[in-house]
Amino acid sequence: MNRKPKKISLDARKFLYLRDHFAKFINYSDVTSKIASQWESRISEKVSTSEEGIWIEVQQKNTELVQVVSRILDEQVPLESMRPVEYHGWSFDMFKSKLDPHKRKKPCRSKSVENVYGEKSTANVVVGHLQKFNDTVIENSSDSKKSNPLVFNPKNSVSVVYCPKNPANLEDLSVFKDLKKTWCPAMVVIPRGHFRMGAPSDDNTYQDEKPQHNVTIQHRFAIGKFLVTFKEFDVFCKQTGHPMPKEKACYRGTYPVVNVSWNEANIYVKWLSDVTGQSYRLPSEAEWEYCCRAGTTTAFSFGSKITTKHANFGKRYSRSTPVARFIANSWGLYDMHGNVWEFVADLWHETYDDAPQDGSSWVDGAKDVNNRVVRGGSYSYPAKDNRSSVRCYYPSQDKDSKHGFRVARSF
């Protein structure tokens, strides 16, 4: 009797995909038969006779193995490619052609596109219920029962403008890079606007988020689509001789750079300004919240609640995860909730009394000129501490594995 496959975790689907194919297609030192057998001992596998194929139920989670699986996929599947939710959507065509160029199937109606790192890729996606995943929408299809693949549509993907003469003339929410280099951050053009910053006085929130006040962003600017990654920061270190932040090799690459201080973040943006000839900086606290909310007034940019499908928080993974692993907000910005705290330019003030209302950085009147504001929460904090209005502080010279940053750019 045919049974409809149950919904299972994305990590379980990823594992199943890799378990079936990694030995032939992926050469990765951390993926061994031992790891596969460890996974096997932690899951109960059942096979369905339906056309949907195989499904499994995760009985016990193994964070370390989840990280290994995620790391492979994040390295091999370009950030701007579709990452399907259903198991049968995972296809070899999603992977870079360098894995197996001779045996790679030619996808239907496919087209080579460039992701934000300047890498060309072709991606198949799964037909299923309406979902938004990495800025691309999967539409319902009457042929879904036939497992007929809906090909990644470049029109729905994020197109990147390289080396624009004047990014200020680009449309709002356009994505651009000042240099066509993998280490040059992808920037999103942010529109002018106004919003309510902070939390309502009658809300069960923290005192430092109050009073809620109006802020008008009178200037257009750009902000990093992603947190700055090790891949980007390491180039800066190699070119300048700056000490590389400590982290295991397997957690570098597209993982957000951590173990850097606020002071080092400012050294990085100065270097980035010098090599591009543009004006990079850390965002102000008001700019950051404006971008995080992306036009929303709810506790999170995704609504009044958030789950581990939206962000890395609540110790779900016990550490940071690669950028863009989770969906972006409506302005195309990733990891605005959770993953790692983000340094901004402002000094720490215990309340918003007398705070600027024009979106500028608040850099005077602080009790301690050493404490800088951090925003966004992190992987080790609960949902309440990953809200759009949550704020905290960290000494400007200190560094740890829970703090990183994204860049802003003035026009």
C-alpha positions, 0 to 999 in steps of 0.5 A: 500500500502506498503511503505518503512520505512524512515530513522530516527534518532538512538535516535528515534529508541532506544526510539521506542524499549524502549517504546514497551518493557521497562516496562516488561524488564527493571527496571530503575528508570528514565524510567517512563510512564511520560517520555514515554508520553513526548516523545509521545508528541514530535513525530509523529508516523506512522505505515507501513504495510511493513515487516520492521514494524514501523517508526517514524519521530522526530518532536522535540528533547528532549535532556534529554530524549535522554540521559535517553534512551542512558544511559539504552542502554549503561548500558545494551548493552555491549560496544563491542556488535553490536548496529544496526542502523535499528529499527528492528535490536534491539533485546532482545538478545543484552541485558545481560541475567540477564534482563530476562533469562527465556524468552530470545530467543536463537539466531541463530548460536550465540556464547558467547563472552567477551567484553572489560569489561570482560562481556559475552554477545550474540548479534544479529545484523541486516542485512542491507547495509554495515556499520561499527559499534563498530568494527564489519561489517554488510555485505549485504545479499540477505535475507535482505527483509525477516528480517533474522538476521545476528548474531554477528560474534565473528571473527569480534569482538575485542578479548581481551588478558588478562594478557599478559606476554609481550604485546610488542610481540602482533600484532599491534592494538591488544587489551589487559588488564593487569588485568582481572578486569572491572576497568582495561583499555583496551589498543590498541597496537600502531605500529611504524610509521610517520605522518605529525603533525599539519595543513598546512600553507595555511589551514584555521586553527589556528596558534597554529597548525603550522608549520606542521611537520614530526614526527616519532614514533620510539617506539611501545606503547599502548593507551586506547581504551576508555576514562577513565570512572567513573566506572574505576576512582571510583575504584581508589578513593575507594582504595586510599581514593582520593575524588571522582569527582563530578557528578550525579549518572546517569552520572557516570558508562561508562561516561568519567570521568570529573571534574578531573584535569591534576594533578589528572589524573597523580595521577591515572596513578601512582596508575594504574602503582602500582597496575598492575606493568606496566608503565602507563602514559598520552600520549604525544601530538604527540602520541595522534594525531598519534593515532587520525589520525590513518593513515589519513591526512584529517581533521578528522579520518573519512574524510574531514567532520564529522557529529553527527553520528561520534562524540558528538560535536556541543552541539548535546547532551548538555553534555558528552555521554558514551564512545563508543557510536559512532564508532571507528576510523580505529585503534579501538579508540573511542571518539578521536573527541568530547565528552570531551577534553583529557589531554596529558603530554605536556606543552603548546607552542603557535606554533610547532616551535622547537617541538620534532620530535620523538613523545616524550612529549614537557615539556621544553621551555614553557612560563607558566609551569602551562598550559597543552595541551588538545586535541580532542575537546568536545561536546560543540565545533563546528566541526572545533574545533574537528579536528585531529590537533586542540589543546588547553590548560588548567591549570593543577590544574583546572577541569570541565565537559568538560575535561577528559583523556585516558591513555597510556602505555609504553613497 
